[in-house]
Amino acid sequence: MSSSRIGVLALQGDYEAHLKALARASENAVETIEVRRPADLESIAALIIPGGESTVMGMLLERFGMFELLKSRIANGMPVFATCAGIILLAKNIEASEQTRLGVLDVTVRRNAYGRQVDSFHAPVQTTIPEIGTIDGVFIRAPKIIALGPGVEVLAVYQGDPVMVRQGNIVAATFHPELLPGAPVHRWFIQSF
């Protein structure tokens, strides 16, 4: 995928941090665009969904006519990498919530499970990916994965709980790897698909 265009959903949230992480990870060799409308979504080979507010993202995807298109692109194999609120938007189930979601990732998540904004923290996250190893996990109002479907592979854990998973063409993390200086998770994502 190193020569393909990667989009970052830019409706809400910290999409700029992901654009910068992609630039660091690829040394500006990968073309990136901000995805704000259906035509943008149709023009990319892969998508990153940032952290932010998952309910707002879902409503904006519907308002701008991108919800069903995004769901279809994911179902048809487009690689997707989601962080924090992005995993909530992708999740099949959200504990005690009926909010709009794509439902394409077979996990159940609990919103804000690690606390409020003031409870944000950094902690070592152990990945199963040899080229990444242990990284600094940045948890900001992070969701928690509380159940996994049978086809979901755990890629990273924190205190025994899954914090990064993969199901087919979908990779999702509850923390914020876009804030890491070397962007190792973004580099791995670019090279994985």
URSUL-V763987 format. One record per residue. N is the residue number from 1. PHI is phi in radians with two decimals (* if undefined). Layout:
# URSUL-V763987
N_PHI + N_PHI
This chain:
# URSUL-V763987
1_* + 2_-1.02 + 3_-1.81 + 4_-1.69 + 5_-1.46 + 6_-1.94 + 7_-1.74 + 8_-2.12 + 9_-1.03 + 10_-2.09 + 11_-1.54 + 12_-2.99 + 13_1.68 + 14_-1.62 + 15_-1.19 + 16_-1.10 + 17_-1.11 + 18_-1.24 + 19_-1.06 + 20_-1.18 + 21_-1.11 + 22_-1.09 + 23_-1.11 + 24_-1.14 + 25_-1.16 + 26_-1.85 + 27_0.92 + 28_1.09 + 29_-1.49 + 30_-1.78 + 31_-1.34 + 32_-2.19 + 33_-2.44 + 34_-1.46 + 35_-1.66 + 36_-2.28 + 37_-2.61 + 38_-0.95 + 39_-1.08 + 40_-1.10 + 41_-1.11 + 42_-1.29 + 43_-1.64 + 44_-1.94 + 45_-1.69 + 46_-2.66 + 47_-2.39 + 48_-1.97 + 49_-1.91 + 50_-1.40 + 51_-1.28 + 52_2.67 + 53_-2.11 + 54_-1.10 + 55_-1.14 + 56_-1.16 + 57_-1.02 + 58_-1.07 + 59_-1.12 + 60_-1.22 + 61_-1.03 + 62_-1.18 + 63_-1.04 + 64_-1.63 + 65_1.19 + 66_-1.95 + 67_-1.03 + 68_-1.17 + 69_-1.10 + 70_-1.10 + 71_-1.04 + 72_-1.16 + 73_-1.07 + 74_-1.15 + 75_-1.06 + 76_-1.59 + 77_1.80 + 78_-1.10 + 79_-1.10 + 80_-2.34 + 81_-2.20 + 82_-2.10 + 83_-2.21 + 84_0.89 + 85_-1.05 + 86_-1.07 + 87_-1.19 + 88_-1.13 + 89_-1.09 + 90_-1.46 + 91_-1.06 + 92_-1.20 + 93_-2.31 + 94_-2.16 + 95_-0.97 + 96_0.97 + 97_-2.58 + 98_-1.99 + 99_-1.03 + 100_-1.06 + 101_-2.64 + 102_-1.35 + 103_1.17 + 104_-1.73 + 105_-1.98 + 106_-1.38 + 107_-2.35 + 108_-2.00 + 109_-2.11 + 110_-1.99 + 111_-1.16 + 112_0.84 + 113_-1.19 + 114_-1.66 + 115_1.99 + 116_-1.42 + 117_-0.92 + 118_-1.20 + 119_-1.64 + 120_-1.03 + 121_-2.73 + 122_-1.92 + 123_-2.74 + 124_-1.14 + 125_-2.08 + 126_-1.62 + 127_-1.72 + 128_-1.66 + 129_-1.68 + 130_-0.93 + 131_-1.29 + 132_-1.87 + 133_1.19 + 134_-1.60 + 135_-2.24 + 136_-1.48 + 137_-1.56 + 138_-1.83 + 139_-1.85 + 140_-2.19 + 141_0.81 + 142_-1.29 + 143_-1.35 + 144_-2.15 + 145_-1.42 + 146_-1.89 + 147_-2.72 + 148_-2.11 + 149_-1.32 + 150_-1.12 + 151_-1.65 + 152_-1.75 + 153_-1.71 + 154_-1.47 + 155_-1.80 + 156_-2.73 + 157_-2.31 + 158_-2.34 + 159_0.87 + 160_1.45 + 161_-1.70 + 162_-1.17 + 163_-2.20 + 164_-2.57 + 165_-2.36 + 166_-2.42 + 167_-2.39 + 168_1.05 + 169_-1.56 + 170_-1.91 + 171_-2.12 + 172_-2.51 + 173_-2.22 + 174_-1.47 + 175_-1.84 + 176_-2.08 + 177_-1.19 + 178_-1.16 + 179_-1.58 + 180_-1.39 + 181_-0.95 + 182_-1.50 + 183_0.88 + 184_-1.12 + 185_-1.25 + 186_-1.13 + 187_-1.06 + 188_-1.07 + 189_-1.04 + 190_-1.02 + 191_-1.44 + 192_-1.43 + 193_-2.06
